[in-house]
Amino acid sequence: MLLSWADCARLPTEVVSAAAGADFEALVRVAIADAIRDLPDTTAWLRSPDIHLDWLDALLFAEGDLQVTVEQMAYDGDPHLVASRARLKKVRRALDRARSLAGQYRHQARRTRDAHDHHDAVHVAQRWLRHHFADEADQIRDELCRRAGLPFHAPDRPTTVDGLHAIELAAEQSTPALPPDHPAAVLLVAAREPFLAIVEADIRQQKSRNQALRHPLVLRRWRQALEALLDDCQPRAHAASPRRLGALEVDLRTLEPDRARRVLRSRRFFTAALQRLAEFEQVVRRLHLEAEQHDHERQRPWAEIESKTRAELARRRRDEHAFLLRSLHPYGVEFASPRLDPRWCDDTNRWAAVRRQALTALAEGTWTTAVPSSRPAGAAQDDADTARRNAYLRRQVLAGTLTPRQAQSFRERDNRRRRAKEPTLGDENGQIRCHWEV
């Protein structure tokens, strides 16, 4: 289904999304229509977790294609040049939002994976307890490993040269060897010139992309070929650098017509190759996360043993564990809450001071008489204000009024304003008190 910009505004989102999901050119038109018009339902769909990378890919293509189109219109004296320049400017703004949103999704995925117990007071107290009573904990762990029939230590993580090497190792360990007739295996043994021709054909074809190039074992060679093609095309396209098109510095009207058309074709190819290089980076990020997940699965039996070790140590050292929990009470989302406030435990320096004070009390034997700090007055109102502010900023980002980067900048400025009105980390008695911030 060939969509026009008017169709994107007129048709239901279900019809538009179905057409865009089946055809890349339709997706590009939807992305451009969303950039230049107010389409709330389409905007929400494009920014969803499952679609946002396709949206980014379409905008990368649209931005490069529109730039070269504007340059060609200027050369031809097209009367629609001003409107096309305005459209290109809006597409570039949408591309900035798409890049910011992709980074935000990556950050959320990483924090979701890594912070499963980072904000849990019980798990934090158990980790601190395990650190203080390391020898006793090691004995418990060794006994649990013997019962489970596991070696005392988890297998070492493989040494990798770079992110691509980690992806290649994970692919070799998790999947059987490729048969000789597999498309990826054929690409791996192809000579340089035929391989470059395959990559060039993939660049020129937007609708049906060569999935064998996206295979984990072919990624390194794909990147090398893309970089070689960009290096070769740069002087012919009059690009600013091998990795950036930039503005066209040469006046096409001073060139022979055939040469001017060749320059425009080279610039169009250059932008498509840059789009493929950006797609390569997205594929690498996704596969790198999968490689990390594969490594976590290999380490899972020992991680479970470690969790049981901490729980058993907490049972044996019940009083010390209770003290550590009490020391964490002021730093919950509410006083004595089992969930810790990320505004504290995500601040490395300040959280290290909290940890050091608690472990020092254990080491010096003063923990039996230590009194935890109290939650400062006004913190509940501050938390409510923060929640309202964050909800407002999320709505603005989803509506496209603010980019995620602008919302983060607003939070940081508000944080500095609040910190300027609050007490310092230590009071006159040397006790650590909450320093509530967003």
C-alpha positions as CSV (number, residue, x, y, z in Angstrom):
1,M,0.0,0.0,0.0
2,L,1.5,3.3,-1.1
3,L,0.8,5.9,1.6
4,S,0.7,9.6,1.0
5,W,1.2,12.2,3.7
6,A,-2.5,12.9,3.6
7,D,-3.2,9.2,4.1
8,C,-1.1,9.2,7.3
9,A,-3.3,11.9,8.8
10,R,-6.6,10.5,7.5
11,L,-6.3,6.7,7.9
12,P,-6.6,4.9,11.3
13,T,-3.3,4.2,13.1
14,E,-3.9,0.4,12.7
15,V,-4.0,0.8,8.9
16,V,-1.0,3.1,8.8
17,S,1.1,0.9,11.1
18,A,0.2,-2.3,9.1
19,A,1.2,-0.6,5.8
20,A,4.4,0.8,7.3
21,G,5.3,-2.5,8.9
22,A,5.2,-4.2,5.5
23,D,7.0,-1.7,3.3
24,F,10.0,0.5,4.1
25,E,9.0,3.3,1.7
26,A,5.7,3.5,3.5
27,L,7.4,3.7,6.9
28,V,9.6,6.5,5.6
29,R,6.5,8.4,4.5
30,V,4.9,7.9,7.9
31,A,8.0,9.1,9.6
32,I,8.2,12.2,7.5
33,A,4.4,12.9,8.0
34,D,4.9,12.5,11.8
35,A,7.8,15.0,11.7
36,I,5.9,17.7,9.7
37,R,2.3,17.2,11.1
38,D,0.6,16.7,14.5
39,L,-0.3,13.0,14.5
40,P,-0.6,12.0,18.2
41,D,-1.6,8.3,17.7
42,T,1.1,7.8,15.0
43,T,3.6,9.5,17.2
44,A,3.0,7.2,20.1
45,W,3.2,4.1,17.8
46,L,6.5,5.2,16.3
47,R,8.0,5.8,19.7
48,S,7.0,2.5,21.2
49,P,9.7,0.1,22.3
50,D,9.1,-2.4,19.4
51,I,9.1,0.2,16.6
52,H,11.4,3.0,17.7
53,L,14.5,1.6,16.0
54,D,12.6,1.1,12.7
55,W,11.5,4.8,13.1
56,L,15.1,5.8,13.6
57,D,16.2,3.8,10.5
58,A,13.5,5.4,8.4
59,L,14.4,8.9,9.6
60,L,18.1,8.3,8.8
61,F,17.2,7.4,5.3
62,A,14.7,10.3,5.0
63,E,17.2,12.9,6.3
64,G,19.9,11.9,3.8
65,D,17.5,11.5,0.9
66,L,15.8,14.9,1.6
67,Q,19.2,16.7,1.9
68,V,20.2,15.5,-1.6
69,T,16.8,16.2,-2.9
70,V,17.0,19.8,-1.7
71,E,20.5,20.1,-3.3
72,Q,19.1,18.8,-6.6
73,M,16.1,21.2,-6.4
74,A,18.5,24.1,-5.8
75,Y,20.5,23.0,-8.9
76,D,17.3,22.6,-11.0
77,G,15.7,25.9,-9.7
78,D,12.6,24.0,-8.4
79,P,9.9,26.4,-7.0
80,H,9.2,24.0,-4.1
81,L,12.7,24.4,-2.7
82,V,11.7,26.5,0.3
83,A,9.0,24.0,1.4
84,S,11.5,21.1,1.0
85,R,14.1,22.9,3.1
86,A,11.5,23.4,5.9
87,R,10.5,19.7,5.7
88,L,14.2,18.7,6.0
89,K,14.6,20.9,9.1
90,K,11.6,19.2,10.8
91,V,12.9,15.7,9.8
92,R,16.3,16.5,11.4
93,R,14.5,17.6,14.6
94,A,12.6,14.3,14.6
95,L,15.9,12.4,14.0
96,D,17.4,14.1,17.1
97,R,14.4,13.0,19.1
98,A,14.6,9.4,17.7
99,R,18.3,9.2,18.6
100,S,17.7,10.5,22.1
101,L,14.8,8.0,22.6
102,A,16.9,5.1,21.4
103,G,19.6,6.0,23.9
104,Q,16.9,6.3,26.7
105,Y,15.5,2.8,25.9
106,R,19.0,1.3,25.9
107,H,19.7,2.9,29.3
108,Q,16.4,1.6,30.7
109,A,17.1,-1.9,29.4
110,R,20.6,-1.9,31.0
111,R,19.3,-0.6,34.4
112,T,16.5,-3.1,34.4
113,R,18.9,-5.9,33.8
114,D,21.6,-4.8,36.2
115,A,19.6,-3.3,39.0
116,H,17.4,-6.2,40.0
117,D,18.5,-6.0,43.6
118,H,20.4,-2.8,43.6
119,H,17.5,-0.9,45.1
120,D,16.3,-3.7,47.5
121,A,17.3,-2.9,51.1
122,V,17.5,-6.6,52.1
123,H,19.8,-7.5,49.3
124,V,22.0,-4.5,49.8
125,A,22.3,-5.3,53.5
126,Q,23.2,-9.0,52.7
127,R,25.9,-7.8,50.2
128,W,27.4,-5.5,52.9
129,L,27.3,-8.3,55.4
130,R,28.9,-10.7,53.0
131,H,31.7,-8.2,52.4
132,H,32.4,-7.8,56.2
133,F,32.3,-11.5,57.0
134,A,34.0,-12.7,53.8
135,D,35.8,-15.7,55.3
136,E,32.7,-17.1,56.9
137,A,30.7,-16.5,53.7
138,D,33.4,-18.3,51.6
139,Q,33.1,-21.4,53.8
140,I,29.3,-21.3,53.4
141,R,29.7,-20.9,49.6
142,D,32.1,-23.8,49.3
143,E,29.8,-26.1,51.2
144,L,26.9,-25.2,49.0
145,C,29.0,-25.8,45.9
146,R,30.0,-29.2,47.1
147,R,26.3,-30.1,47.7
148,A,25.4,-28.9,44.2
149,G,28.3,-30.7,42.5
150,L,29.7,-27.4,41.2
151,P,33.3,-26.2,41.2
152,F,34.0,-23.6,43.9
153,H,34.4,-20.8,41.3
154,A,32.4,-19.8,38.3
155,P,34.1,-20.2,34.9
156,D,36.2,-17.2,33.9
157,R,34.6,-14.8,31.5
158,P,36.3,-15.0,28.1
159,T,38.8,-12.3,27.3
160,T,37.5,-10.3,24.4
161,V,39.3,-7.7,22.2
162,D,36.2,-5.6,21.5
163,G,32.4,-5.7,21.4
164,L,32.4,-7.6,18.1
165,H,34.7,-10.3,19.5
166,A,32.2,-10.8,22.4
167,I,29.4,-11.2,19.9
168,E,31.3,-13.6,17.8
169,L,32.3,-15.8,20.9
170,A,28.7,-15.8,22.1
171,A,27.5,-16.9,18.6
172,E,30.1,-19.7,18.4
173,Q,29.1,-21.0,21.8
174,S,25.3,-20.8,21.5
175,T,24.8,-22.0,17.9
176,P,26.1,-25.0,16.0
177,A,28.8,-24.4,13.3
178,L,27.5,-23.0,10.0
179,P,27.1,-25.4,7.2
180,P,29.2,-24.5,4.1
181,D,26.1,-23.6,2.1
182,H,24.7,-21.2,4.7
183,P,24.5,-17.6,3.3
184,A,26.6,-16.3,6.1
185,A,29.2,-19.0,5.6
186,V,29.4,-18.1,1.9
187,L,29.9,-14.4,2.8
188,L,32.7,-15.3,5.2
189,V,34.8,-17.0,2.5
190,A,33.9,-14.6,-0.4
191,A,36.7,-12.6,-2.0
192,R,36.9,-8.9,-1.3
193,E,35.5,-7.6,-4.5
194,P,32.5,-9.8,-4.7
195,F,31.8,-9.1,-1.0
196,L,32.0,-5.3,-1.6
197,A,29.5,-5.8,-4.5
198,I,27.1,-7.6,-2.2
199,V,27.3,-4.8,0.4
200,E,26.9,-2.2,-2.3
201,A,23.8,-3.9,-3.6
202,D,22.4,-4.1,-0.1
203,I,22.9,-0.3,0.3
204,R,21.0,0.4,-2.9
205,Q,18.1,-1.9,-2.0
206,Q,15.9,-0.6,0.9
207,K,13.0,-3.0,0.7
208,S,14.7,-6.4,0.9
209,R,17.9,-6.3,2.9
210,N,20.5,-9.1,2.9
211,Q,20.0,-10.6,6.3
212,A,23.2,-12.7,6.0
213,L,25.2,-9.5,6.4
214,R,23.6,-9.0,9.8
215,H,24.8,-12.4,11.0
216,P,27.0,-12.1,14.2
217,L,30.0,-13.8,12.5
218,V,29.7,-11.5,9.4
219,L,29.3,-8.2,11.2
220,R,33.0,-7.3,11.3
221,R,33.5,-7.9,7.6
222,W,30.3,-5.9,6.9
223,R,31.6,-2.9,8.8
224,Q,34.9,-3.0,7.0
225,A,33.2,-3.1,3.7
226,L,30.9,-0.2,4.6
227,E,33.8,1.9,5.7
228,A,35.7,1.0,2.5
229,L,32.8,2.1,0.3
230,L,32.4,5.3,2.3
231,D,36.1,6.1,2.0
232,D,35.9,5.5,-1.7
233,C,32.7,7.5,-2.2
234,Q,33.7,10.6,-0.1
235,P,35.7,12.5,-2.8
236,R,33.1,11.8,-5.5
237,A,30.3,12.9,-3.2
238,H,32.2,16.0,-1.9
239,A,31.4,14.8,1.6
240,A,32.7,16.7,4.6
241,S,34.4,13.5,6.0
242,P,34.2,9.7,5.4
243,R,31.5,9.5,8.1
244,R,29.6,12.7,7.5
245,L,27.9,14.1,4.4
246,G,27.9,17.8,5.4
247,A,26.7,20.7,3.2
248,L,27.6,20.6,-0.5
249,E,30.5,23.1,-0.8
250,V,30.8,22.9,-4.6
251,D,28.5,24.9,-6.8
252,L,26.9,22.4,-9.1
253,R,26.1,25.1,-11.7
254,T,29.8,25.5,-12.4
255,L,30.0,21.8,-13.4
256,E,29.1,20.0,-16.6
257,P,25.5,18.7,-16.3
258,D,26.6,15.0,-16.4
259,R,29.2,15.5,-13.7
260,A,26.7,17.5,-11.5
261,R,24.3,14.5,-11.7
262,R,27.0,12.1,-10.8
263,V,27.9,14.2,-7.8
264,L,24.2,14.1,-6.7
265,R,24.0,10.3,-7.3
266,S,27.2,9.8,-5.3
267,R,25.8,11.9,-2.4
268,R,22.6,9.9,-2.4
269,F,24.6,6.6,-2.2
270,F,26.8,8.1,0.5
271,T,23.8,8.9,2.7
272,A,22.4,5.4,2.2
273,A,25.8,3.9,3.2
274,L,25.8,6.1,6.3
275,Q,22.3,4.7,7.1
276,R,23.6,1.2,6.8
277,L,26.5,2.0,9.1
278,A,24.1,3.4,11.7
279,E,22.0,0.2,11.3
280,F,25.2,-1.8,11.9
281,E,25.8,0.0,15.2
282,Q,22.2,-0.8,16.2
283,V,22.6,-4.4,15.4
284,V,25.8,-4.5,17.4
285,R,24.2,-3.0,20.4
286,R,21.3,-5.5,20.3
287,L,23.6,-8.5,19.8
288,H,26.0,-7.3,22.5
289,L,23.1,-7.2,25.0
290,E,22.2,-10.8,23.9
291,A,25.9,-11.8,24.3
292,E,25.8,-10.4,27.9
293,Q,22.6,-12.3,28.6
294,H,24.2,-15.5,27.3
295,D,27.2,-15.0,29.6
296,H,24.8,-14.4,32.5
297,E,23.1,-17.7,31.8
298,R,26.5,-19.5,32.0
299,Q,27.1,-17.8,35.3
300,R,23.6,-18.4,36.7
301,P,24.3,-21.6,38.9
302,W,27.1,-19.8,40.7
303,A,24.9,-16.6,41.1
304,E,22.2,-18.7,42.7
305,I,24.8,-20.2,45.1
306,E,26.0,-16.7,46.0
307,S,22.4,-15.7,46.7
308,K,21.9,-18.7,49.0
309,T,25.3,-17.9,50.7
310,R,24.2,-14.4,51.5
311,A,20.8,-15.5,52.8
312,E,22.5,-18.2,55.1
313,L,25.0,-15.7,56.4
314,A,22.2,-13.3,57.2
315,R,20.4,-16.1,59.1
316,R,23.6,-16.9,61.1
317,R,24.4,-13.2,61.7
318,R,20.9,-12.1,62.4
319,D,21.7,-9.2,64.7
320,E,24.3,-7.7,62.4
321,H,22.0,-8.0,59.4
322,A,19.2,-6.3,61.4
323,F,21.6,-3.4,62.2
324,L,22.5,-3.0,58.5
325,L,18.8,-2.9,57.6
326,R,18.2,-0.2,60.2
327,S,21.1,1.8,58.8
328,L,19.3,1.8,55.4
329,H,16.0,3.0,56.8
330,P,16.6,6.7,56.1
331,Y,17.4,5.9,52.4
332,G,14.2,4.2,51.4
333,V,11.6,5.7,49.1
334,E,9.8,6.1,52.4
335,F,11.3,5.7,55.8
336,A,12.1,2.0,56.5
337,S,10.8,1.1,53.0
338,P,12.3,-2.1,51.6
339,R,12.9,-0.3,48.3
340,L,15.8,2.2,48.4
341,D,15.6,5.6,46.9
342,P,17.5,5.6,43.5
343,R,18.4,9.2,44.2
344,W,20.7,7.9,46.9
345,C,22.0,4.5,45.9
346,D,22.7,5.6,42.3
347,D,25.0,8.4,43.5
348,T,28.3,6.5,43.7
349,N,30.2,8.8,46.0
350,R,27.4,9.5,48.6
351,W,26.3,5.9,48.7
352,A,30.0,4.8,49.3
353,A,30.0,7.1,52.4
354,V,26.8,5.5,53.7
355,R,28.3,2.0,53.2
356,R,31.6,3.0,54.8
357,Q,29.9,4.4,57.9
358,A,27.8,1.2,58.4
359,L,30.8,-1.2,57.9
360,T,33.0,0.9,60.1
361,A,30.4,0.5,62.9
362,L,30.5,-3.3,62.4
363,A,34.3,-3.3,62.5
364,E,34.6,-1.1,65.6
365,G,31.9,-2.9,67.5
366,T,29.8,0.3,67.9
367,W,26.9,-1.0,65.8
368,T,25.0,-2.2,68.9
369,T,24.5,1.4,70.1
370,A,24.4,3.2,66.7
371,V,21.2,5.1,65.9
372,P,20.2,5.5,62.3
373,S,19.6,9.0,60.9
374,S,16.0,10.2,60.6
375,R,14.2,11.2,57.4
376,P,14.3,15.1,57.2
377,A,11.1,17.1,57.5
378,G,9.5,18.0,54.2
379,A,10.8,14.9,52.4
380,A,7.3,13.6,51.7
381,Q,6.2,16.8,50.1
382,D,9.5,16.9,48.1
383,D,8.8,13.3,46.9
384,A,5.3,14.2,45.8
385,D,6.6,17.3,43.9
386,T,9.2,15.2,42.2
387,A,6.7,12.6,41.1
388,R,4.4,15.2,39.6
389,R,7.3,16.9,37.8
390,N,8.6,13.6,36.4
391,A,5.1,12.6,35.2
392,Y,4.8,16.0,33.5
393,L,8.1,15.6,31.7
394,R,7.3,12.1,30.6
395,R,4.1,13.5,29.0
396,Q,6.0,16.2,27.2
397,V,8.5,13.8,25.8
398,L,5.8,11.4,24.5
399,A,4.0,14.4,23.0
400,G,7.2,15.5,21.2
401,T,7.2,18.9,22.9
402,L,10.5,18.1,24.6
403,T,13.3,15.7,23.7
404,P,14.5,13.3,26.3
405,R,17.8,15.3,26.5
406,Q,15.9,18.5,27.2
407,A,13.8,16.8,29.9
408,Q,17.0,15.5,31.5
409,S,18.6,19.0,31.4
410,F,15.5,20.3,33.2
411,R,15.8,17.6,35.9
412,E,19.5,18.5,36.4
413,R,18.8,22.2,36.8
414,D,16.0,21.5,39.2
415,N,18.3,19.1,41.2
416,R,20.9,21.9,41.6
417,R,18.2,24.3,42.7
418,R,17.0,21.9,45.4
419,R,20.4,21.0,46.6
420,A,21.3,24.6,47.1
421,K,18.4,24.9,49.7
422,E,19.2,21.6,51.6
423,P,21.7,20.7,54.4
424,T,25.0,19.1,53.7
425,L,25.7,15.4,53.9
426,G,27.1,15.4,57.5
427,D,25.6,17.2,60.5
428,E,27.3,18.5,63.6
429,N,27.2,15.1,65.2
430,G,28.9,13.4,62.3
431,Q,25.8,11.4,61.4
432,I,24.9,11.0,57.7
433,R,21.5,12.5,56.9
434,C,19.4,12.4,53.8
435,H,20.1,14.9,51.1
436,W,17.0,14.4,49.0
437,E,17.3,15.2,45.3
438,V,15.8,14.0,42.1
